[in-house]
Amino acid sequence: MTKKKKILSVDEDLSGIFTQKASSPAVNKPSPDRMTIEKALEIITRQMTISGNRPRTISDYNVYVNHFAEITKLTYVDEIETDHLYNWLGSMNVSKQTKLTRIKCVKAFLSRCFDNGWVKGRFWRKVNVKVDSHVKEGATDREIRVLLSVLDLNDFVQLRDATALLLMYKTGIRVGTVVKLEKKHVDLEQKILRLDGAIMKNHEQLFLPFDDILHRLLTVLTRQNDEIRREYKQDNQYVFITIHGGIIATGPSNNNIQKRLNKYAKEYGLKNINPHALRRGFAKSLLDKGANIAEISKALGHSNLAVTSQYLHLDKEEIAENLRKYL
């Protein structure tokens, strides 16, 4: 055998090496302390329920977090990374505004995971969706006058709707507060709403004055409500009730007042007759009359001024004109 062939010849007997039973690889069993997305969502849902969060908010958490887990195929919350969030957003064939709403919900879920000690660091803070700002208009005095002029106040339903409409426009309260309003919250003698935390989104007490017109409407509506409740043997103290004396809203998506406002808006071609536009109109009206942003924010029940500023969008001409008086 030549020297070259010898060095290429292997003397070691390796026969059967590939038929030997391979040892089982070590299995990395998950730590019992790791939190699954499913379990985390269950716990956070329970925490939110105890804290009094709105059912709609809790429902959104469940829908979007479950969708995120389904798309990314992740099991544990500590597996979630920035790329997973962007991949999830990229899988959606929806508008940027819808993506923004959904990512805010998942980021809020992750923040609660952080607070509970299940994840480290707030990597999701930099994940965002840029959308063009859309200015939402507020209701105007003209639109309110047009609608009130065509409603028949001798009809209970239209009287009720007119009162709810004007109450939201003159006090800025949310439609969710309107449907929970009871006689104890309306001080007709002092002409003031005394709203307790139980019916407020931010759970804080708030007092709001109302004018003579609302005083008259609320007085008549209260009397009419009592007659209807007696007729149908209903035992409640709501200010806004159905024609059979029952509660006006049975859930976030079943609100008769909101449905009626949508109907009027379409029927009479009124663009800004809806609960959000009425609140914005109230805020803009206060600003025009000289109220400062802190007072407006308090009246709207906002937790910070940044939210209020969105309600008070001013175009460039208005800003210039308002600044002129300080020159």
VOTOR-223644 format. One line per 10 residues: number of its first residue (from 1); their letters; for each residue x, y, z of N, C-alpha, C. Coordinates in steps of 0.1 Angstrom, whole numbers, padded with zeros to 4 digits. Example, Ala and Ser with C-alpha at 12.3 -4.5 7.8 and 13.67 -1.06 7.14 Angstrom:
REM VOTOR-223644
1> as> 0132 -0057 0078 0123 -0045 0078 0132 -0033 0078; 0128 -0022 0071 0137 -0011 0071 0129 0000 0079
//
This chain:
REM VOTOR-223644
1> mtkkkkilsv> 0009 -0012 0000 0000 0000 0000 0009 0012 0000; 0006 0021 -0009 0014 0034 -0009 0011 0042 0003; 0021 0051 0006 0020 0060 0017 0007 0068 0017; 0003 0073 0005 -0009 0081 0003 -0021 0074 0007; -0022 0061 0001 -0034 0053 0004 -0035 0049 0019; -0024 0048 0025 -0024 0044 0039 -0030 0055 0048; -0026 0067 0046 -0031 0078 0054 -0046 0080 0052; -0051 0075 0041 -0066 0077 0038 -0074 0065 0044; -0067 0055 0049 -0073 0043 0054 -0075 0044 0069; -0088 0042 0073 -0091 0044 0087 -0091 0030 0094
11> dedlsgiftq> -0083 0028 0104 -0082 0016 0111 -0093 0013 0121; -0099 0023 0126 -0109 0022 0137 -0121 0016 0131; -0127 0006 0138 -0139 -0001 0134 -0151 0008 0138; -0157 0014 0127 -0169 0022 0130 -0182 0016 0125; -0181 0003 0122 -0193 -0004 0117 -0205 -0004 0127; -0217 -0001 0123 -0228 -0001 0131 -0230 0012 0139; -0222 0022 0137 -0223 0035 0145 -0236 0042 0143; -0241 0041 0131 -0254 0048 0128 -0266 0040 0131; -0264 0027 0135 -0275 0019 0140 -0276 0018 0155; -0267 0024 0162 -0268 0024 0176 -0279 0033 0181
21> kasspavnkp> -0285 0029 0192 -0296 0037 0198 -0291 0050 0203; -0296 0061 0197 -0292 0074 0201 -0298 0077 0215; -0290 0084 0223 -0295 0088 0236 -0305 0099 0234; -0315 0099 0242 -0326 0109 0241 -0321 0123 0245; -0324 0133 0236 -0319 0147 0240 -0326 0152 0252; -0319 0161 0259 -0325 0167 0271 -0336 0176 0267; -0347 0174 0274 -0359 0182 0272 -0360 0194 0282; -0360 0206 0276 -0361 0218 0285 -0376 0220 0289; -0379 0215 0300 -0393 0216 0305 -0395 0231 0309; -0407 0236 0305 -0409 0250 0309 -0410 0251 0324
31> spdrmtieka> -0405 0262 0329 -0406 0265 0344 -0420 0266 0348; -0424 0261 0359 -0438 0262 0364 -0442 0276 0367; -0432 0285 0368 -0434 0299 0370 -0438 0307 0358; -0435 0301 0346 -0438 0309 0333 -0453 0310 0332; -0457 0322 0327 -0472 0325 0326 -0476 0324 0311; -0486 0316 0309 -0491 0315 0295 -0499 0327 0292; -0501 0330 0279 -0509 0341 0275 -0523 0339 0279; -0528 0326 0277 -0542 0323 0281 -0544 0325 0296; -0535 0321 0304 -0537 0323 0319 -0536 0337 0322; -0526 0344 0316 -0525 0358 0319 -0537 0366 0316
41> leiitrqmti> -0543 0363 0304 -0555 0370 0300 -0567 0367 0310; -0567 0355 0314 -0578 0351 0324 -0577 0359 0337; -0564 0360 0342 -0562 0368 0354 -0565 0382 0353; -0560 0388 0342 -0561 0402 0339 -0576 0406 0337; -0583 0397 0330 -0598 0399 0329 -0605 0400 0342; -0601 0391 0351 -0606 0391 0365 -0603 0404 0372; -0590 0408 0371 -0586 0421 0377 -0594 0433 0372; -0596 0433 0359 -0603 0444 0353 -0618 0445 0357; -0623 0433 0358 -0637 0432 0363 -0639 0437 0377; -0630 0433 0386 -0630 0438 0400 -0628 0453 0401
51> sgnrprtisd> -0619 0458 0391 -0616 0472 0391 -0628 0481 0385; -0638 0474 0379 -0649 0482 0374 -0647 0486 0360; -0638 0480 0352 -0636 0484 0338 -0648 0481 0330; -0651 0488 0320 -0663 0486 0311 -0662 0472 0305; -0674 0466 0304 -0674 0453 0297 -0669 0453 0283; -0671 0464 0276 -0666 0466 0262 -0651 0466 0262; -0645 0472 0271 -0630 0473 0272 -0624 0459 0275; -0631 0452 0284 -0626 0438 0288 -0628 0429 0276; -0639 0430 0268 -0641 0422 0256 -0631 0425 0246; -0627 0437 0244 -0616 0441 0234 -0603 0434 0238
61> ynvyvnhfae> -0600 0434 0251 -0587 0428 0255 -0587 0413 0251; -0598 0406 0254 -0599 0392 0250 -0599 0389 0235; -0606 0397 0228 -0606 0395 0213 -0592 0397 0207; -0586 0408 0210 -0574 0412 0203 -0562 0404 0208; -0561 0401 0221 -0550 0393 0227 -0551 0379 0222; -0563 0373 0221 -0565 0360 0216 -0561 0359 0201; -0565 0369 0194 -0561 0370 0180 -0546 0371 0178; -0540 0379 0186 -0525 0380 0186 -0518 0366 0188; -0523 0359 0198 -0517 0346 0202 -0520 0336 0190; -0531 0337 0184 -0535 0328 0173 -0526 0330 0161
71> itkltyvdei> -0523 0343 0158 -0515 0346 0146 -0501 0343 0148; -0495 0346 0160 -0481 0345 0163 -0477 0331 0168; -0487 0323 0171 -0485 0309 0176 -0476 0309 0189; -0477 0319 0197 -0470 0320 0209 -0478 0314 0221; -0471 0309 0231 -0478 0303 0242 -0476 0311 0255; -0463 0316 0257 -0460 0323 0270 -0458 0338 0267; -0462 0346 0278 -0461 0360 0276 -0446 0365 0275; -0437 0357 0282 -0423 0361 0281 -0416 0358 0268; -0424 0352 0259 -0419 0349 0245 -0421 0361 0236; -0430 0370 0240 -0434 0380 0231 -0423 0391 0229
81> etdhlynwlg> -0420 0394 0216 -0410 0404 0213 -0416 0414 0203; -0408 0424 0201 -0412 0435 0192 -0416 0430 0178; -0408 0421 0173 -0411 0416 0159 -0425 0409 0159; -0428 0402 0169 -0441 0395 0170 -0453 0405 0168; -0451 0417 0175 -0461 0427 0174 -0463 0432 0160; -0451 0435 0154 -0451 0440 0140 -0457 0430 0130; -0453 0417 0132 -0458 0407 0123 -0473 0405 0124; -0478 0407 0137 -0492 0406 0139 -0499 0417 0132; -0494 0429 0133 -0500 0441 0126 -0500 0439 0111; -0489 0433 0106 -0487 0431 0092 -0497 0421 0086
91> smnvskqtkl> -0502 0412 0095 -0512 0402 0090 -0526 0407 0088; -0528 0419 0092 -0542 0425 0092 -0545 0433 0079; -0556 0430 0073 -0560 0438 0061 -0571 0447 0065; -0567 0457 0074 -0576 0467 0079 -0569 0481 0078; -0577 0491 0082 -0571 0505 0081 -0561 0507 0092; -0553 0517 0090 -0543 0521 0100 -0549 0524 0113; -0560 0531 0113 -0567 0535 0125 -0572 0523 0133; -0577 0513 0126 -0581 0500 0132 -0569 0493 0138; -0557 0493 0131 -0545 0487 0136 -0541 0494 0149; -0542 0508 0149 -0538 0515 0160 -0546 0512 0173
101> trikcvkafl> -0559 0510 0170 -0568 0507 0181 -0564 0493 0187; -0561 0484 0178 -0558 0470 0183 -0545 0469 0190; -0535 0476 0185 -0522 0475 0191 -0522 0482 0205; -0530 0493 0206 -0531 0499 0219 -0537 0489 0229; -0546 0481 0225 -0552 0471 0234 -0542 0461 0238; -0534 0455 0229 -0524 0445 0232 -0513 0451 0241; -0509 0464 0238 -0499 0470 0246 -0504 0473 0260; -0517 0476 0262 -0522 0477 0275 -0522 0464 0283; -0525 0453 0275 -0524 0440 0281 -0510 0437 0286; -0500 0440 0278 -0486 0438 0281 -0482 0446 0293
111> srcfdngwvk> -0487 0458 0294 -0484 0467 0305 -0489 0461 0318; -0501 0454 0318 -0506 0448 0330 -0498 0435 0333; -0493 0428 0322 -0484 0417 0325 -0471 0422 0332; -0466 0433 0328 -0454 0439 0334 -0457 0442 0349; -0468 0448 0351 -0472 0452 0365 -0473 0439 0374; -0478 0428 0368 -0479 0416 0375 -0466 0408 0376; -0455 0413 0370 -0442 0407 0371 -0440 0395 0362; -0448 0394 0351 -0447 0383 0342 -0437 0385 0330; -0434 0398 0327 -0425 0402 0317 -0415 0412 0322; -0403 0413 0316 -0394 0423 0320 -0392 0433 0309
121> grfwrkvnvk> -0391 0446 0313 -0389 0456 0303 -0402 0460 0296; -0403 0472 0291 -0415 0476 0283 -0411 0479 0269; -0407 0468 0262 -0402 0469 0248 -0413 0474 0239; -0426 0471 0242 -0437 0475 0233 -0440 0490 0232; -0434 0497 0241 -0436 0512 0241 -0433 0518 0227; -0423 0513 0220 -0418 0519 0208 -0426 0515 0196; -0435 0505 0198 -0443 0499 0187 -0455 0508 0185; -0457 0513 0173 -0468 0522 0171 -0472 0522 0156; -0484 0527 0154 -0489 0528 0140 -0492 0543 0137; -0486 0548 0127 -0488 0562 0124 -0501 0564 0115
131> vdshvkegat> -0510 0572 0119 -0521 0575 0111 -0523 0590 0109; -0529 0594 0099 -0532 0608 0096 -0542 0612 0106; -0540 0624 0113 -0549 0629 0123 -0562 0633 0116; -0573 0629 0121 -0586 0632 0116 -0594 0641 0126; -0597 0652 0121 -0604 0661 0130 -0619 0658 0131; -0623 0654 0143 -0637 0651 0145 -0645 0663 0150; -0655 0667 0142 -0662 0679 0145 -0672 0677 0157; -0675 0689 0163 -0685 0688 0174 -0698 0693 0168; -0709 0690 0175 -0722 0695 0172 -0723 0710 0173; -0731 0716 0165 -0732 0731 0165 -0746 0735 0170
141> dreirvllsv> -0747 0747 0174 -0760 0753 0179 -0771 0751 0167; -0766 0753 0155 -0776 0753 0144 -0781 0739 0143; -0773 0728 0143 -0778 0715 0142 -0787 0711 0153; -0784 0715 0165 -0793 0713 0177 -0806 0719 0175; -0806 0732 0170 -0819 0739 0168 -0827 0733 0157; -0821 0728 0147 -0828 0722 0136 -0835 0709 0141; -0828 0701 0148 -0834 0688 0153 -0845 0691 0163; -0843 0700 0172 -0853 0703 0182 -0865 0709 0176; -0864 0716 0165 -0876 0722 0159 -0885 0712 0152; -0880 0700 0149 -0888 0691 0142 -0893 0680 0151
151> ldlndfvqlr> -0888 0679 0163 -0893 0669 0173 -0906 0673 0179; -0915 0664 0181 -0928 0666 0187 -0927 0663 0202; -0927 0674 0210 -0925 0672 0224 -0937 0667 0231; -0948 0666 0224 -0960 0660 0229 -0960 0644 0229; -0950 0639 0222 -0948 0625 0220 -0937 0621 0230; -0940 0611 0239 -0931 0608 0250 -0917 0604 0244; -0916 0596 0234 -0903 0592 0229 -0895 0604 0224; -0901 0612 0217 -0894 0624 0211 -0891 0634 0222; -0899 0635 0232 -0896 0643 0244 -0884 0638 0251; -0884 0625 0253 -0872 0618 0260 -0860 0621 0251
161> datalllmyk> -0860 0619 0238 -0849 0620 0230 -0844 0635 0230; -0853 0644 0229 -0849 0658 0229 -0842 0662 0242; -0847 0657 0253 -0841 0660 0266 -0827 0654 0267; -0825 0641 0263 -0812 0635 0263 -0802 0642 0254; -0807 0646 0242 -0799 0653 0233 -0793 0666 0239; -0803 0674 0244 -0799 0687 0250 -0790 0685 0263; -0793 0675 0270 -0785 0672 0282 -0771 0669 0279; -0768 0661 0269 -0755 0658 0265 -0748 0671 0259; -0755 0679 0252 -0749 0690 0245 -0747 0702 0255; -0755 0703 0266 -0754 0713 0275 -0745 0710 0287
171> tgirvgtvvk> -0743 0697 0290 -0735 0693 0301 -0723 0684 0298; -0723 0679 0285 -0711 0671 0281 -0710 0657 0286; -0721 0652 0293 -0720 0639 0299 -0721 0628 0288; -0714 0617 0290 -0714 0606 0280 -0728 0599 0279; -0730 0593 0268 -0743 0586 0266 -0744 0574 0276; -0732 0568 0280 -0732 0558 0290 -0737 0562 0304; -0734 0575 0306 -0739 0581 0319 -0753 0585 0318; -0758 0590 0307 -0771 0594 0305 -0781 0582 0308; -0778 0570 0303 -0787 0559 0304 -0787 0554 0319; -0777 0557 0327 -0777 0553 0341 -0782 0564 0350
181> lekkhvdleq> -0785 0575 0345 -0790 0586 0353 -0803 0583 0360; -0803 0586 0373 -0815 0584 0381 -0820 0597 0387; -0832 0597 0392 -0838 0609 0398 -0830 0615 0408; -0823 0607 0416 -0814 0612 0427 -0802 0620 0422; -0799 0619 0409 -0788 0626 0403 -0792 0640 0398; -0805 0642 0397 -0810 0655 0391 -0816 0663 0402; -0809 0674 0406 -0814 0684 0416 -0821 0695 0408; -0834 0693 0407 -0842 0703 0400 -0843 0716 0407; -0842 0716 0420 -0843 0729 0428 -0831 0737 0425; -0819 0731 0426 -0806 0738 0424 -0802 0739 0409
191> kilrldgaim> -0809 0731 0400 -0806 0730 0386 -0791 0726 0384; -0789 0714 0390 -0775 0708 0389 -0776 0693 0389; -0767 0687 0381 -0766 0672 0381 -0755 0669 0391; -0759 0660 0400 -0750 0655 0410 -0746 0641 0407; -0736 0639 0400 -0732 0626 0394 -0722 0619 0404; -0726 0607 0408 -0717 0599 0417 -0708 0590 0408; -0697 0585 0415 -0687 0578 0407 -0692 0565 0401; -0704 0560 0407 -0709 0547 0402 -0714 0548 0387; -0717 0559 0382 -0722 0561 0369 -0712 0568 0360; -0700 0571 0365 -0690 0578 0357 -0679 0569 0352
201> knheqlflpf> -0675 0572 0340 -0664 0563 0334 -0651 0564 0343; -0648 0575 0348 -0636 0576 0356 -0638 0574 0371; -0651 0570 0374 -0655 0567 0388 -0653 0579 0398; -0653 0591 0393 -0652 0602 0402 -0665 0611 0402; -0668 0616 0413 -0680 0624 0415 -0678 0637 0407; -0690 0642 0401 -0689 0654 0393 -0703 0661 0394; -0702 0675 0396 -0714 0683 0396 -0714 0692 0384; -0726 0692 0377 -0727 0700 0365 -0740 0708 0365; -0740 0721 0362 -0752 0729 0362 -0759 0727 0349; -0773 0730 0349 -0780 0730 0336 -0790 0742 0337
211> ddilhrlltv> -0794 0746 0325 -0802 0758 0323 -0817 0756 0325; -0824 0767 0323 -0839 0767 0326 -0846 0758 0316; -0842 0758 0303 -0848 0750 0293 -0847 0735 0297; -0835 0731 0301 -0834 0717 0306 -0842 0714 0318; -0842 0724 0327 -0850 0723 0339 -0865 0720 0336; -0870 0727 0326 -0884 0725 0322 -0886 0711 0316; -0877 0707 0307 -0878 0694 0300 -0877 0683 0310; -0867 0684 0319 -0865 0673 0329 -0877 0672 0339; -0883 0683 0342 -0895 0683 0351 -0906 0676 0344; -0909 0679 0332 -0920 0673 0324 -0917 0658 0322
221> ltrqndeirr> -0905 0655 0318 -0901 0641 0316 -0902 0632 0328; -0898 0638 0339 -0899 0630 0352 -0913 0627 0356; -0922 0637 0354 -0936 0634 0356 -0942 0624 0347; -0938 0624 0334 -0943 0615 0325 -0938 0600 0328; -0925 0600 0332 -0919 0587 0335 -0926 0580 0347; -0931 0588 0356 -0938 0582 0368 -0951 0576 0364; -0958 0583 0354 -0970 0577 0349 -0968 0564 0342; -0958 0564 0334 -0955 0552 0326 -0951 0540 0335; -0943 0543 0345 -0939 0532 0354 -0951 0527 0362; -0960 0536 0366 -0972 0531 0373 -0980 0522 0364
231> eykqdnqyvf> -0982 0526 0351 -0990 0519 0342 -0985 0505 0340; -0971 0504 0338 -0965 0491 0335 -0959 0484 0347; -0962 0490 0359 -0957 0484 0372 -0942 0481 0372; -0934 0491 0368 -0920 0491 0368 -0914 0498 0380; -0904 0492 0386 -0898 0497 0398 -0884 0501 0395; -0882 0514 0390 -0869 0519 0388 -0870 0534 0389; -0859 0541 0390 -0858 0555 0391 -0850 0562 0380; -0849 0555 0369 -0842 0561 0358 -0848 0573 0352; -0840 0582 0347 -0845 0595 0341 -0850 0592 0326; -0843 0583 0320 -0846 0579 0306 -0850 0564 0305
241> itihggiiat> -0862 0562 0302 -0868 0549 0302 -0875 0546 0288; -0878 0533 0286 -0885 0529 0274 -0900 0532 0275; -0908 0530 0264 -0922 0533 0265 -0929 0523 0274; -0923 0513 0279 -0929 0503 0288 -0923 0505 0302; -0915 0516 0304 -0910 0519 0317 -0897 0512 0321; -0891 0504 0311 -0878 0497 0314 -0866 0505 0312; -0854 0498 0314 -0841 0505 0312 -0839 0507 0297; -0833 0519 0294 -0832 0523 0281 -0820 0516 0273; -0810 0511 0281 -0799 0504 0275 -0796 0491 0282; -0795 0480 0275 -0793 0467 0281 -0778 0462 0279
251> gpsnnniqkr> -0770 0471 0272 -0756 0467 0270 -0749 0478 0262; -0736 0477 0261 -0728 0487 0254 -0733 0489 0239; -0738 0479 0233 -0742 0480 0219 -0757 0480 0217; -0764 0481 0228 -0779 0481 0227 -0784 0493 0235; -0783 0505 0229 -0786 0518 0236 -0796 0525 0227; -0808 0526 0232 -0819 0532 0224 -0817 0547 0221; -0811 0554 0231 -0808 0568 0228 -0798 0570 0217; -0788 0562 0217 -0778 0563 0206 -0784 0559 0192; -0792 0549 0193 -0799 0544 0180 -0808 0555 0175; -0815 0562 0184 -0825 0572 0180 -0817 0584 0174
261> lnkyakeygl> -0806 0588 0180 -0798 0599 0175 -0793 0596 0161; -0789 0584 0159 -0784 0580 0146 -0795 0581 0135; -0807 0577 0140 -0819 0577 0131 -0822 0592 0127; -0822 0601 0137 -0825 0615 0134 -0814 0621 0125; -0801 0617 0127 -0791 0623 0119 -0792 0619 0104; -0796 0607 0102 -0798 0603 0088 -0811 0609 0082; -0821 0609 0090 -0834 0614 0085 -0834 0628 0081; -0827 0636 0089 -0827 0651 0087 -0813 0656 0082; -0804 0647 0078 -0792 0651 0072 -0783 0659 0081; -0782 0656 0094 -0774 0663 0104 -0762 0655 0107
271> kninphalrr> -0751 0660 0103 -0738 0653 0103 -0733 0650 0117; -0735 0659 0126 -0729 0658 0139 -0739 0656 0151; -0749 0648 0148 -0758 0644 0159 -0755 0630 0163; -0746 0629 0172 -0742 0616 0178 -0735 0620 0192; -0735 0610 0201 -0730 0613 0215 -0716 0619 0215; -0707 0615 0207 -0693 0620 0208 -0693 0635 0202; -0701 0637 0192 -0701 0651 0186 -0708 0660 0196; -0717 0656 0203 -0724 0664 0213 -0714 0668 0224; -0706 0659 0229 -0696 0662 0239 -0685 0672 0234; -0682 0670 0221 -0672 0679 0215 -0678 0693 0214
281> gfakslldkg> -0691 0693 0210 -0698 0706 0208 -0698 0713 0222; -0701 0706 0232 -0701 0712 0246 -0688 0718 0249; -0677 0710 0247 -0664 0715 0250 -0660 0727 0242; -0663 0727 0229 -0660 0739 0221 -0668 0751 0225; -0680 0749 0229 -0689 0760 0233 -0683 0766 0246; -0678 0758 0255 -0672 0763 0267 -0660 0771 0264; -0652 0766 0255 -0640 0773 0251 -0643 0787 0245; -0653 0787 0236 -0657 0799 0230 -0662 0810 0240; -0667 0805 0251 -0673 0814 0261 -0663 0818 0271; -0650 0813 0270 -0640 0818 0278 -0635 0809 0289
291> aniaeiskal> -0641 0796 0290 -0636 0787 0300 -0622 0782 0296; -0614 0780 0307 -0600 0775 0304 -0600 0760 0303; -0589 0755 0297 -0589 0740 0294 -0590 0731 0306; -0585 0736 0318 -0586 0728 0330 -0600 0727 0334; -0608 0738 0333 -0622 0737 0337 -0630 0728 0327; -0627 0729 0315 -0633 0720 0305 -0630 0706 0307; -0617 0703 0310 -0613 0689 0312 -0620 0683 0324; -0622 0691 0335 -0629 0687 0347 -0644 0684 0343; -0650 0693 0336 -0664 0691 0332 -0666 0679 0323; -0656 0675 0315 -0658 0664 0307 -0654 0651 0314
301> ghsnlavtsq> -0649 0652 0326 -0645 0640 0333 -0633 0633 0328; -0624 0641 0322 -0611 0635 0316 -0601 0634 0327; -0592 0624 0325 -0582 0621 0335 -0569 0630 0332; -0568 0635 0320 -0556 0644 0317 -0560 0654 0306; -0552 0665 0306 -0555 0676 0296 -0552 0672 0282; -0544 0662 0280 -0541 0658 0266 -0553 0652 0259; -0561 0645 0266 -0574 0640 0260 -0583 0652 0257; -0584 0661 0266 -0593 0673 0264 -0588 0681 0252; -0575 0682 0249 -0570 0690 0238 -0575 0684 0225; -0578 0671 0224 -0583 0665 0212 -0597 0670 0209
311> ylhldkeeia> -0604 0673 0220 -0618 0677 0218 -0619 0692 0213; -0607 0699 0215 -0608 0713 0213 -0599 0717 0201; -0600 0709 0190 -0592 0712 0178 -0595 0725 0173; -0585 0734 0171 -0587 0747 0165 -0579 0748 0152; -0585 0753 0142 -0577 0755 0129 -0567 0766 0131; -0558 0767 0121 -0548 0777 0122 -0553 0792 0123; -0564 0795 0116 -0569 0808 0117 -0575 0811 0131; -0581 0801 0137 -0586 0804 0150 -0575 0806 0160; -0564 0798 0159 -0553 0800 0168 -0547 0814 0167; -0545 0818 0154 -0539 0831 0152 -0548 0842 0158
321> enlrkyl> -0561 0841 0156 -0570 0851 0161 -0571 0851 0176; -0570 0840 0182 -0570 0839 0197 -0557 0844 0203; -0546 0843 0196 -0534 0848 0201 -0533 0863 0200; -0540 0868 0190 -0539 0883 0187 -0543 0891 0200; -0552 0886 0208 -0557 0894 0219 -0546 0895 0230; -0535 0887 0229 -0525 0887 0239 -0513 0896 0235; -0514 0902 0222 -0503 0910 0217 -0502 0923 0224
//
